Amino acid sequence: MTARPSAVVLGGGGGIGAAVASSLAESHAVLVGYHRNAERAGAVVDKIIGSGGTAVACGTDATTGAGIDAALTAAEELGPLRTVVHCVGAWDYTRVTDLTEAVIDRDYRINLRSALLTLAAAGNRVADHGRIVVLSSAAAYLAPARQSVYVAMKAGLEGAARVAAKELGRRSITVNVVRPGATDTETLRSSTDPRAIDAMSKSNTARRLGTPEDIARVVAWLTSAEAQWVTGATVDATGGLW
């Protein structure tokens, strides 16, 4: 009997990452990568196992090559590594005139360095015909005020993913980007003024915030066999936000 393929979801402990992990569990054994919140990641694993799936949690630092390699190694113990999804990211609202080296370096490590290291490791270790998906943000093209570093890092991530798609295409590995808009997560609620959240909820054609499940469905399709002909793409998942 052929072993079930494995998937790694970096940043899989909460928000969009948790929804992606649960969705991929329908077709993969899932490694839920988390940095600090073991309890939250454990709840995702318990949910997957309770639904009949296979999952384990792995505490790892996705801003380091060693941390990413540890997560991929743990996933390979579950089954052949087929899918890697990068859901790591964070933002703040620093004005461009207030930027410091420390702010830039912190955001670089979380948002871009982690993505580049993930593309490198996944490109070396995902099986032929595998899938790599990285999460960007609508901010990459909307360029909101007070998010200069975040916008720069997400735009860089999108460019790097297109390069990876070209380099890995010979092995039939697809590499794609998903751009969520404002998504109703704990992070959004804790970091953003309620008035801004209300404005965000009215800014797209659907007239609501996205849900983590909205984004997870897009990721799940990109990792499916039906999406073999889609690579190097950046898919807007914003409810119509332009």
C-alpha positions as CSV (number, residue, x, y, z in Angstrom):
1,M,0.0,0.0,0.0
2,T,1.4,3.4,-1.0
3,A,2.1,5.7,1.9
4,R,0.0,8.8,2.1
5,P,1.9,11.9,1.1
6,S,2.9,14.4,3.7
7,A,2.4,18.2,3.8
8,V,4.1,20.9,5.9
9,V,2.2,24.0,6.9
10,L,4.6,26.5,8.4
11,G,2.7,28.9,10.6
12,G,0.0,26.2,10.9
13,G,-1.0,26.8,14.5
14,G,-3.6,29.5,14.0
15,G,-5.6,31.7,11.6
16,I,-5.1,30.9,8.0
17,G,-2.4,28.3,8.6
18,A,-4.7,26.3,10.9
19,A,-7.5,26.3,8.2
20,V,-4.9,25.3,5.6
21,A,-3.7,22.4,7.7
22,S,-7.2,21.1,8.3
23,S,-8.0,21.3,4.6
24,L,-4.9,19.5,3.5
25,A,-5.5,16.8,6.1
26,E,-8.2,15.4,3.7
27,S,-5.4,14.3,1.3
28,H,-2.1,14.4,3.3
29,A,-0.6,13.5,6.6
30,V,0.1,17.0,7.9
31,L,3.0,18.5,9.9
32,V,1.7,21.6,11.7
33,G,4.6,24.0,12.2
34,Y,4.5,26.5,14.9
35,H,7.0,28.9,16.6
36,R,5.8,29.6,20.1
37,N,2.2,28.5,20.8
38,A,2.3,24.8,21.3
39,E,-1.1,24.6,22.8
40,R,-2.8,26.3,19.8
41,A,-0.9,24.0,17.4
42,G,-1.9,21.0,19.5
43,A,-5.5,22.0,19.1
44,V,-5.2,21.9,15.3
45,V,-3.6,18.5,15.5
46,D,-6.3,17.2,17.8
47,K,-9.0,18.5,15.4
48,I,-7.4,16.7,12.4
49,I,-7.0,13.4,14.3
50,G,-10.5,13.7,15.6
51,S,-11.7,13.9,12.0
52,G,-9.8,10.8,11.1
53,G,-6.7,12.4,9.7
54,T,-3.0,12.2,10.5
55,A,-1.1,15.2,12.0
56,V,1.7,16.1,14.3
57,A,2.9,19.4,15.6
58,C,6.5,20.6,15.3
59,G,7.9,23.6,17.1
60,T,10.3,25.3,14.7
61,D,11.7,28.7,13.8
62,A,10.9,29.2,10.1
63,T,13.3,32.2,9.9
64,T,16.2,29.7,10.0
65,G,17.3,27.1,7.6
66,A,17.8,24.6,10.4
67,G,14.2,25.2,11.7
68,I,12.7,24.6,8.3
69,D,14.8,21.5,7.7
70,A,13.6,20.1,11.0
71,A,10.0,20.6,10.0
72,L,10.5,18.9,6.6
73,T,12.4,16.0,8.2
74,A,9.6,15.4,10.6
75,A,7.1,15.5,7.8
76,E,9.1,12.9,5.8
77,E,8.6,10.5,8.7
78,L,4.8,10.7,8.0
79,G,5.1,10.0,4.3
80,P,6.7,11.2,1.1
81,L,6.9,15.0,1.1
82,R,4.6,16.3,-1.5
83,T,3.3,19.7,-0.3
84,V,4.8,22.7,1.5
85,V,2.8,25.8,2.4
86,H,4.4,28.9,3.9
87,C,1.9,30.8,6.1
88,V,4.5,32.7,8.2
89,G,4.1,36.5,8.4
90,A,3.6,39.5,10.6
91,W,3.1,43.2,10.1
92,D,3.1,46.5,12.0
93,Y,2.1,50.1,11.2
94,T,5.5,51.9,11.2
95,R,5.6,55.1,9.2
96,V,8.3,55.2,6.5
97,T,9.8,58.2,8.3
98,D,10.1,56.1,11.5
99,L,11.8,53.0,10.0
100,T,14.9,51.8,11.7
101,E,17.4,49.0,11.0
102,A,15.9,46.9,13.7
103,V,12.3,47.2,12.3
104,I,13.5,46.4,8.8
105,D,15.6,43.5,9.9
106,R,12.8,42.0,12.0
107,D,10.2,42.2,9.2
108,Y,12.7,40.9,6.7
109,R,13.4,37.8,8.8
110,I,9.7,37.0,9.4
111,N,8.2,37.9,6.0
112,L,10.9,37.4,3.4
113,R,13.9,35.5,4.7
114,S,11.6,32.7,6.0
115,A,9.9,32.5,2.6
116,L,13.2,32.4,0.7
117,L,14.6,29.7,3.0
118,T,11.3,27.7,2.6
119,L,11.5,27.9,-1.2
120,A,15.1,26.7,-1.0
121,A,14.4,23.8,1.3
122,A,11.2,22.7,-0.3
123,G,12.8,22.9,-3.8
124,N,15.4,20.4,-2.7
125,R,13.1,18.0,-0.8
126,V,9.6,18.0,-2.2
127,A,8.9,15.0,-4.4
128,D,8.5,15.4,-8.2
129,H,5.0,16.6,-9.1
130,G,4.8,18.3,-5.7
131,R,3.3,21.6,-4.6
132,I,4.7,24.7,-3.0
133,V,2.4,27.6,-2.0
134,V,3.5,30.8,-0.2
135,L,1.1,33.3,1.3
136,S,1.5,36.9,0.4
137,S,-1.0,39.8,1.0
138,A,-3.1,42.2,-1.0
139,A,-0.9,44.8,0.6
140,A,1.8,43.9,-2.0
141,Y,-0.2,45.8,-4.6
142,L,-2.5,48.0,-2.6
143,A,0.5,49.5,-0.8
144,P,-1.3,50.7,2.3
145,A,0.1,53.6,4.3
146,R,2.4,52.7,7.2
147,Q,3.2,49.3,5.8
148,S,6.3,50.0,3.6
149,V,8.4,47.2,4.9
150,Y,5.6,44.6,4.9
151,V,4.7,45.6,1.3
152,A,8.3,45.4,0.2
153,M,8.8,42.0,1.7
154,K,5.6,40.5,0.3
155,A,6.3,41.9,-3.2
156,G,9.8,40.3,-2.9
157,L,8.2,37.0,-1.9
158,E,6.0,37.0,-5.0
159,G,8.9,37.6,-7.3
160,A,11.0,34.8,-5.7
161,A,8.1,32.4,-6.1
162,R,7.9,33.1,-9.8
163,V,11.6,32.4,-10.1
164,A,11.2,29.1,-8.2
165,A,8.4,28.1,-10.4
166,K,10.7,28.4,-13.5
167,E,13.5,26.5,-11.8
168,L,11.4,23.7,-10.4
169,G,9.1,23.2,-13.4
170,R,11.3,20.6,-15.0
171,R,10.4,18.3,-12.0
172,S,6.7,19.2,-12.5
173,I,6.7,21.0,-9.1
174,T,4.3,23.9,-9.1
175,V,5.0,27.0,-7.1
176,N,2.2,29.5,-6.5
177,V,1.3,32.5,-4.4
178,V,-2.0,33.3,-2.7
179,R,-2.8,36.9,-1.8
180,P,-5.4,37.1,1.0
181,G,-7.1,40.4,1.7
182,A,-8.3,41.3,5.2
183,T,-9.0,38.0,6.9
184,D,-10.8,37.6,10.2
185,T,-8.1,36.1,12.4
186,E,-7.0,36.6,16.0
187,T,-3.9,38.5,14.7
188,L,-6.0,41.0,12.8
189,R,-8.4,41.6,15.7
190,S,-5.5,42.1,18.2
191,S,-3.3,44.3,16.0
192,T,-5.8,46.6,14.2
193,D,-8.1,49.3,15.3
194,P,-11.8,48.2,15.2
195,R,-12.6,51.2,13.0
196,A,-10.0,50.1,10.4
197,I,-11.4,46.5,10.5
198,D,-14.9,47.8,9.8
199,A,-13.6,49.8,6.9
200,M,-11.7,46.7,5.6
201,S,-14.9,44.7,5.8
202,K,-16.6,47.1,3.4
203,S,-13.8,47.5,0.9
204,N,-14.3,44.4,-1.3
205,T,-17.2,43.4,-3.5
206,A,-18.3,40.7,-1.0
207,R,-18.6,43.4,1.7
208,R,-17.2,41.3,4.5
209,L,-13.9,40.1,5.9
210,G,-12.5,36.9,4.5
211,T,-12.4,33.8,6.7
212,P,-9.4,31.5,7.1
213,E,-11.5,28.8,5.3
214,D,-11.9,31.1,2.3
215,I,-8.1,31.2,1.9
216,A,-7.6,27.5,2.7
217,R,-10.0,26.4,-0.1
218,V,-7.8,28.3,-2.6
219,V,-4.6,26.8,-1.2
220,A,-6.2,23.3,-1.3
221,W,-7.1,23.7,-5.0
222,L,-3.5,24.8,-5.9
223,T,-2.1,21.7,-4.1
224,S,-4.5,19.4,-5.9
225,A,-3.9,17.3,-9.1
226,E,-6.3,19.6,-11.0
227,A,-4.0,22.5,-10.6
228,Q,-1.0,20.9,-12.3
229,W,-1.1,23.5,-15.2
230,V,-1.0,26.5,-12.8
231,T,2.4,27.6,-11.7
232,G,4.2,30.9,-11.1
233,A,0.8,32.4,-10.5
234,T,-0.3,34.9,-7.9
235,V,-4.0,34.2,-7.0
236,D,-6.0,37.0,-5.4
237,A,-8.2,35.7,-2.7
238,T,-9.7,39.0,-1.5
239,G,-13.4,38.9,-2.2
240,G,-12.8,41.4,-5.0
241,L,-10.5,44.0,-3.7
242,W,-8.8,46.2,-6.3
